[in-house]
Amino acid sequence: MLDIALLRKDLDFVKAQLARRGVSFDEARFQQLEEERKAVQVETEQLQASRNGIAKQIGQAKSKGEDASDLMKQAAEIPEKLKALEAKLSGIKESLESMLHGIPNLPHASVPDGADESQNVELKRWLPGSGYVDSSVGVEPLGFEPKDHVTLGEPLGLDFDCAIKLTGSRFSFMKGGIARLHRALAQYMLNTHTAEHGYTECYTPYIVNSSTLFGTGQLPKFKEDMFWVTKGGEGMDSDSEVAEQKEDLYLISTSEITLTGTVKNSIVAEADLPMRLTAHSPCFRSEAGSGGRDTRGIIRQHQFDKVEMVQIAHPEKSYEALEEMLGHAEKILQALALPYRVVQLCTGDMGFSSAKTYDLEVWIPSQNTFREISSVSNCEAFQARRLQARFKNSAGKNEFVHTLNGSGVAVGRALVAVMENYQTEKGEIEIPEVLRAFMGCEKLC
């Protein structure tokens, strides 16, 4: 959520930055609410001053033995008037907050302007055996017509028919070698982020309440992308604390929600920053508005796994943390020897809460293109303001932390990339060297 003080101080700046994202700001509505707020506050102050003045007059009248009944009658009417003004002011503030809830974060000055993904900017490209190369250098072909991961995976344990029978479309069922490879990828990612990158491994709930989703920016804007579990505690045991909260509950769409949510309504010690957290979890998304894209295979599913990285950082160091997290995600792809590129998202393609985002896109041979496998973002204080996540700075004042998140990386898409890039002409899948200790074999066949 944006700082309302910034809108009051420099509305033209906010409007200009939102325009870079293709978002128009309802200035007339904002100014109307602000005028109403100021008027109510002025009236409240005048009534409070009148109350104090009348109280003083009553005291003087009584000390002189004069009749103060009229003054006392006036004084008795003021509390109700103040109560009505307080309720009116509360309604105005709710309307202002409701406006803010639907406004995305402002883009960092370094983010390129653009309307959509076609105007994202490739920053670097990495190829196995070559390292970083110019963006004009293509990925070396396999030397034979590549099969897609569905054709490769079905004989090896990737069973979509079973998933459809159990649940429906856009789910997968894995068994045997494919299931082990999927697990090995997640385990390798967790081991790397904890042992080499300094993250604390977490196990989080897969169900989260609506206030946490609001804090991280999924609600109210992306409600239709979420899967409801219960509404207002319905269906919960009557003794359950969750039921008593009467909050809607949802399946998480990413463990960014729960990892970032750990600092909700908290004041953390400055010495504890940065906090580095990671978790492997399933993610659940309705894919509302996806328009039937990627219906074949496991590129875009209602349930998928991801290893998430989150940092809770000092505001002065969050952009250093962003570059660090990008490097952490790159390390995974480099260790797996998968061709990839890093793209900076333009203003029109960034997520709602992000101030700056990098996407990592991995090469998919059957599609002859790069596909997103990780997104690393700095949300600055946008989520922290909604979560009321703060730290006490060196001056002793409470200040909002900055929150960052990134996939480290999406497990299902990593599985697709490994299957397709490590396939042989016979339809076998060679195991990346870093995964062989987890797998206990050198190829799936």
Salt bridges, closest charged atoms under 4 A:
GLU27 OE1 - LYS15 NZ 2.61
GLU34 OE1 - ARG8 NE 2.95
GLU34 OE2 - ARG37 NE 2.86
ASP113 OD1 - ARG20 NE 2.64
GLU122 OE2 - ARG125 NE 2.91
GLU122 OE1 - ARG341 NH1 2.88
ASP148 OD2 - ARG296 NE 2.66
ASP159 OD2 - LYS175 NZ 3.65
GLU196 OE1 - LYS331 NZ 2.52
GLU270 OE2 - HIS314 NE2 3.18
GLU287 OE1 - ARG300 NH1 3.46
ASP294 OD2 - ARG300 NE 3.53
ASP294 OD2 - ARG371 NH2 2.79
ASP305 OD2 - HIS280 NE2 2.72
GLU308 OE1 - LYS306 NZ 2.47
GLU324 OE1 - ARG276 NE 3.33
GLU330 OE2 - LYS124 NZ 2.94
GLU361 OE1 - ARG341 NE 2.70
GLU420 OE2 - HIS149 ND1 3.57
GLU428 OE1 - LYS443 NZ 3.15
